[in-house]
Amino acid sequence: MKVSRRDNLDRYYLLQAFGFGIFVHYIHDDEDVDVFHSHPWNGISLIFGSYLEEILSKPARLRRLFNLIKAPRHHRVTLPNGPVWSVFFHFRRYNRWTVMHRNGTEMASEPWRDVGGMTSYNPRKAKP
């Protein structure tokens, strides 16, 4: 099983085939307060616990049980009740990864493309 470890989460790749995928996420830390990311695909996250999802330019919302992730939406996750597990199902890729600063400035494009090892994107090293 392939594992990707980042500052705030560990991702376990259960299945990747024909453009679809299933991951298990162990989210163990809040994302950086000024950094928002998008996804390359739409997906559904089944949440075992709860987290706050903040969408760029919108207030944070508590997410429990499931969350519909839209590819172009920039968001960040915080953990008011401690670490949480989720199972994430994604559909075919049609977008690119991007990382945005809270002020709307793009910080990086495709920072996680083909990441599956111990590498990760560190938002603290990027400049808005």
Buried (B, 14 or more C-beta within 10 A) or exposed (E): EEEBEBBBBBBBBBEEEEEBBBBBBBBBEBBBEEBBBBBBBBBBBEBEBBBBBBBBEEEBEEBEEEBEBEBEBBBBBBBEEEEBBBBBBBBEBEBEBBBBBBEEEEBBEEBBEEBEEEEBBEBEEBEB
